[in-house]
Amino acid sequence: AMMTGGDVAPLGSQAVTKIHQIFDWAKTSNKGLLLFIDEADAFLCERNNTYMSEAQRSALNALLFRTGDQSRDIVLVLATNRPGDLDSAVTDRIDEVIEFPLPGEEERFQLLNLYLNKYLKKGEDNRDAQPKWSHLFKKVSQKITVEADLTDEVISEAAKKTEGFSGREIAKLVAGVQAGVYGRADCVLDSQLFKEIVEYKVEEHHQRIRLASEGFQPLLFS
């Protein structure tokens, strides 16, 4: 089963009941249950967090209660970009830690090529990196022409400049390239446009880091 940390808050007072139901069901299953929680820090953060509601705190306590002992019924897998935000009682229950570091230069080069091929050269829509409501305003996609000057050397240079980018940020960068191309009357992607958007996204990335270091929290829209 799969869930995200953000699935808990909307449940309100029902979250505790749902947590217990998951563990009760696992006991009745012959094969048990593997529960994957993505963005686990949104649910399993420190209980003294000022922004945690009483319902979320109660849900966290319920999960801690059900995971206090070793169990053959359920395996819990957590994914987070902010392991330091997890409650200490949660980290005490973790048996194995696997780190997936940010992509290196070669991986970034491959990711850029992957998304460029998928969403621009093949003309697909980058739906994963766009708001869920974007299809309401989207016209029929025009065919994109990719100029020959967008070479591996240009993409390799972009891979160097995007040091510190996550895979998600690279996907959003390519979504920005796609939007820039559709903003042109001729729907042509050349190296100049690509470089301009890369520079903009790199500056945006560094600005986000600066704001985070100063204690500012960016507004997020999904």
C-alpha positions in Angstrom: 0.0 0.0 0.0 1.1 3.5 -0.7 0.3 6.9 0.9 1.9 10.3 1.4 2.4 12.2 4.6 0.0 14.8 3.3 -2.9 12.3 3.2 -3.2 12.3 7.0 -4.1 15.9 7.8 -7.3 16.0 5.7 -8.6 13.0 7.7 -8.8 15.1 10.8 -10.0 13.1 13.8 -10.6 10.1 11.6 -6.8 9.7 11.1 -6.3 7.7 14.3 -9.1 5.2 13.3 -7.7 4.8 9.8 -4.2 4.1 11.2 -5.5 1.4 13.5 -7.6 -0.1 10.6 -4.5 -0.4 8.5 -2.6 -2.4 11.2 -5.6 -4.5 12.1 -6.1 -5.4 8.4 -2.4 -6.4 8.2 -2.9 -8.9 10.9 -5.7 -10.6 9.0 -3.6 -10.8 5.7 -1.7 -14.0 5.0 1.0 -12.0 3.3 1.0 -9.1 5.7 1.4 -5.6 4.4 4.2 -3.3 3.1 3.2 0.3 3.7 5.1 3.0 1.8 4.8 6.5 3.1 6.2 9.1 0.7 7.0 12.6 2.1 6.9 11.0 5.5 8.1 14.2 7.3 4.7 15.8 6.6 3.1 13.3 8.9 5.9 12.0 11.1 7.6 15.2 12.1 8.6 16.2 15.6 5.6 16.2 17.9 6.6 19.5 19.5 6.2 21.1 16.1 4.1 24.3 16.5 2.3 23.7 13.2 1.1 20.2 14.0 -2.6 19.9 14.8 -3.9 17.8 17.7 -5.4 15.4 15.2 -2.0 14.9 13.4 -0.3 14.5 16.8 -2.8 11.8 17.8 -2.3 10.0 14.5 1.4 10.0 15.0 1.0 8.6 18.5 -1.3 5.9 17.1 1.4 4.8 14.6 4.1 4.9 17.3 1.9 2.7 19.5 1.4 0.2 16.7 5.1 0.0 15.8 6.6 -0.2 19.3 7.4 -3.9 18.9 8.8 -6.0 16.1 6.1 -7.4 13.8 5.9 -9.9 11.0 2.6 -8.4 9.9 3.7 -5.1 8.5 6.8 -3.5 7.0 7.0 0.2 7.1 9.0 2.1 4.4 9.5 5.8 4.8 10.7 8.3 2.1 11.7 11.8 3.0 14.0 14.6 1.8 14.1 16.0 5.3 15.2 13.1 7.7 16.2 15.6 10.4 12.5 16.6 10.7 11.3 13.1 11.7 10.3 12.6 15.3 13.0 11.0 17.4 10.6 8.1 18.3 10.2 7.4 14.6 13.9 7.3 13.9 14.4 5.0 16.8 12.1 2.5 15.0 14.0 2.6 11.7 16.1 -0.6 11.2 17.7 0.3 7.9 18.6 3.6 6.3 19.2 4.0 2.5 20.4 7.3 1.2 19.6 8.3 -2.4 21.9 11.3 -3.0 21.1 14.1 -5.4 21.9 13.2 -9.0 25.5 13.8 -10.1 26.6 15.5 -13.3 26.2 12.4 -15.5 22.9 11.6 -14.0 21.7 15.1 -14.5 22.8 14.9 -18.1 20.8 11.7 -18.6 17.7 13.1 -16.9 17.8 16.3 -19.1 18.1 14.1 -22.2 15.3 11.8 -20.9 12.8 14.7 -20.3 13.8 16.6 -23.4 13.2 13.4 -25.5 10.0 12.6 -23.8 8.3 16.0 -23.5 9.7 18.0 -26.4 11.3 15.9 -29.1 8.4 13.4 -28.9 5.9 16.1 -28.3 4.3 14.6 -25.1 2.8 16.8 -22.4 4.7 17.0 -19.1 1.6 16.4 -17.0 3.5 15.2 -13.9 5.2 18.6 -13.5 2.1 20.7 -14.2 -0.8 21.7 -11.9 -3.7 19.2 -11.9 -6.1 21.8 -13.3 -3.8 22.9 -16.2 -5.7 20.7 -18.7 -8.7 23.0 -18.3 -6.8 25.8 -20.0 -4.7 23.9 -22.4 -5.1 24.0 -26.2 -4.2 21.2 -28.5 -0.4 20.9 -28.4 1.4 22.2 -31.4 4.3 20.2 -32.9 7.7 21.3 -31.4 10.7 21.7 -33.7 14.1 21.1 -32.0 17.0 22.9 -33.7 20.2 21.0 -34.4 22.2 23.5 -32.3 20.7 21.9 -29.1 23.6 19.5 -29.0 24.9 17.1 -26.3 27.5 19.7 -25.5 24.8 22.3 -24.7 22.9 19.8 -22.5 26.2 18.8 -20.8 26.9 22.4 -19.9 23.4 22.6 -18.4 24.1 19.5 -16.4 27.2 21.2 -14.9 25.2 24.3 -14.0 22.4 22.5 -12.3 24.6 21.0 -9.5 22.4 20.5 -6.5 19.2 20.0 -8.5 16.9 17.1 -7.5 15.3 14.9 -10.2 12.1 16.8 -9.6 13.7 20.2 -10.2 15.2 18.9 -13.4 11.7 17.8 -14.5 10.3 21.2 -13.7 13.2 22.8 -15.6 12.2 20.9 -18.7 8.6 21.8 -18.1 9.7 25.4 -18.1 11.5 24.8 -21.4 8.3 23.3 -22.8 6.3 26.3 -21.7 8.8 28.7 -23.2 8.6 26.8 -26.6 4.8 26.9 -26.6 5.1 30.7 -25.9 6.8 31.1 -29.3 4.7 31.5 -32.4 6.8 29.0 -34.3 7.2 26.5 -31.4 10.9 26.1 -32.1 13.4 25.1 -29.4 16.9 26.3 -30.0 20.0 26.4 -27.8 19.5 30.1 -27.0 16.1 29.6 -25.5 17.3 26.4 -23.7 20.2 28.3 -22.1 18.1 31.2 -21.0 15.6 29.0 -19.2 18.5 27.0 -17.6 20.0 30.2 -16.3 16.7 31.4 -15.0 16.0 28.1 -13.2 19.6 28.0 -11.7 19.1 31.5 -10.3 15.7 30.5 -9.0 17.3 27.4 -7.3 19.9 29.5 -5.6 17.4 32.1 -4.5 15.3 29.4 -2.9 18.3 28.2 -1.0 19.1 31.7 0.2 15.5 32.3 1.4 15.5 28.9 3.2 18.7 29.8 5.0 17.1 33.1 6.1 14.1 31.3 7.5 11.6 32.1 4.8 9.2 29.4 3.7 8.1 29.5 0.0 4.4 29.3 -0.9 3.7 26.0 -2.6 0.9 25.3 -5.0 -0.2 21.9 -6.4 
